[in-house]
Amino acid sequence: MARYTDPVCKLCRREGEKLYLKGERCFTPKCAFEKRPYPPGMHGKYRSVRPGRESDYAKQLRAKQKARRIYGVFERQFRRYHTQALRMRGMTGLNLLVLLESRLDNVIYRLGFAASRSQARILVSHGHFLVNGERADIPSFGISVGDVISVRETSKDNVYFKNLREEAESRSVAPWLERDLTNLRARVLRLPERSEIDGNLNEQLIVEYYSR
């Protein structure tokens, strides 16, 4: 399976905004975007001083790349999500975002069980979570309404999960999820609405990109 191994702070700098890919570090002065808020590369600072006029294609590409990087999805898989969204009833753009939000790694992040989506992917891949009582170790696993997510009993003895209750209290939980920190369990109440998904994402530009 392919993995992105370069510094993730380069992705934020390329998109020109914080994508919060490193969790709590992004809120501190150590964040690389705070020190170098311009695109990476030899001419990055020059491009930030004299930006050129973006074409429609460039805007569509940037919107697609931003969404991919926020959710940690590679191009082939992202294209599959778009194809799946096309086959669903309703607006394709909203369907695409709901599919991305319904990924198990994203749900773990939205519950506050992880500081970032990348950390959530690691936790899921290591088999620390159950979905409806069954082990789920695939980050892209699609969550449905009514599903119950819980931490494995054997994982609760892990130092990370022993401290999780206290750390998760300071993290917000998405309104379409129900969290029980005492038992480290959660339930999916409903699918997210557009207002509950990242407002900086432009799903219409993404649809236009794949409709070329």
N, C-alpha and C positions, 0 to 999 in steps of 0.2 A: 504494500500500500504506500502511495506517495505521501511525503510529508514536506511541509515548508520548514526549512532549517535555518534560513537567514533571520537577522534581527527583526522582530515584528514591529518595532518602532519605525522602521522604514516604511511600512505600509501606511501608518498614520500620517507620516510626513508626505507621502506621495498623494494621499487623498486630501491633504490640506486641513485636516481636522483630527481631533482625538477620536479614535475608535474604541478606546478602553479595552485593548487586547491584553493588557498586563494586570488587570484588576486594580487593586488598591494602589499599586505603584503609580498609576496614571494620575492619581489625585495628589501626588507629592512633587516637590521641586526636582526630584530625580528623573522625572519623565523626560525622555529625549525630545519630545515635541516642544516642551517649554524652552529647551536650550537651542534647538535648531528647527524653528517652525517654517521650514521651506523644503521643497522636494529633495530627495537624496540624489547623489551624483555630482559630477564635476561642475555642471552648469546649473545646479538646483537653485542656488542663491540668486543667480542672474535671472532665471525664469520667474522667480517670485517678485523681483523688482520690476521687470518688464513683461508681464504676462501677455500672451498673444490672444487673439479672439478665438474662442473655442467653436468648433463646428458642431452641428447637431450630432454627428456620429461620436465626437469626442465626449459630449455631455452624456450620451447614452452609455458609452463604454465606461465612463467614470462611475455612473450610477450602478451599473452592473458589478463592477469591480469592488465598489464599496460594500455592497450587500454580501458578495462572496467573502470578503475579508472579515466582515463583522461576524458572520456565522461560521467561518472556517471551513468553507466548502470549495472544492476544486471545480474547475470548469465543466468537466464531463458530468459530474453529479449535479451541478447547478442547472445545466441544460436539461437534465432528466426531470428535475423539479419543475422547470418551466413547461415541459411537455405534459407532465401530470396535471399541472394547473390549468392548461388549455382544455383538458378533457373534463374538468370539473364544472359544475354549474356556478354561475356568478361571474364576477370580474376576475380576469386572469391575474392581474397584478396583486389583488388582495389574496387570492387563493395561493399564490406563490409565497407571500409573506407568512400566511398561516401555516403552510407546509414547513417552512423554515423554523417558525416558532414552535412547531410541534415536535421537533427533533428532541430526543431524550437528553442530549447534552445541553441543549438550550433550556429545557424545562428545569434541569438540575440547577443551572445558573440562575434562572428566574426565581427559583425557590430560595435562593440564598445559600444553598448547600455548597457552592463553590464561588470563589472570588472572580473568576473569569470563565469564559466558555472553553478556553484551552485547558484549564484545570478541570473543568467538568468532564471534558472528553477523556482525560487521563483517568479520572475516578471511575467513569463508566467502563472504560476499556479494561480496567483491573478487576471488574466484576463486583464492585461494592454495592450495587443497587439491584433491587428486585422490582419487577413490574407485575402486579397482580399475583405476587408470590413466586414468580418465575425469574430466574437469573437473566438479566439483560446486560450484555457487555458490548453492544454495538451502538456507538454514539448517534448514528443516524436513525435509530429505531423510532418509528412514528408513534406518538402518544395519542390516544383517543379519549373522548369525554367519558368520565367515570373510572378511568384507570387509577389504580392505587400504586404509588411509588414509595418504596421503603428501603432503608439501609439494611443490609444483611446482618443477622445477629452476630456472626463471627467478625464482621467488620467494625462493630460498635466498640470492640476492645482496642481498636486502632487509636493511636494518640490523636490523629486528626479528627476523628469523629467524637472522641471524648471532649475535645475543645470546641466542637462545631456548634453546640447549642448556644454557648455564650457568644461566639463570633457571629452566628447567623441572626441573632436578635437585632443587631445593628443594621442588617441588610434588609431592604424592602422585598416584599414578595408580590408577584403579579396578581392583580385582582381576580384573574380567572383560575387561580390555583388556591388550594386550601392546605395550609402547612401546620403540622403538629410537631413542634420541636422536642417535646417531652419524649415521644416515641420515635422521632426521626422518620416520620411518615408524611405523605402528602397525597392529595387527590385532585384530579383534573375536573373542575366544576363545569367548564365550557370551553369553547374555542375563543381565542383572543379577538377583540374587535380592533379595527384599524387605529383608533385613538390610543390603544394600549400597546402599539408596536412603535418602534423607533420612528419618530417623525422626520428625521433627516434622510430617510430612505425615500427614493422616488421610484415607485414601482412602475409608473407609467413609462418612464424612460427605459426601464429594463425590458418591458414588453415590446417597446418600439425597437430596441436593439435586436431582439430575436425575431422581429417581424420583417426585417430588412430583406 
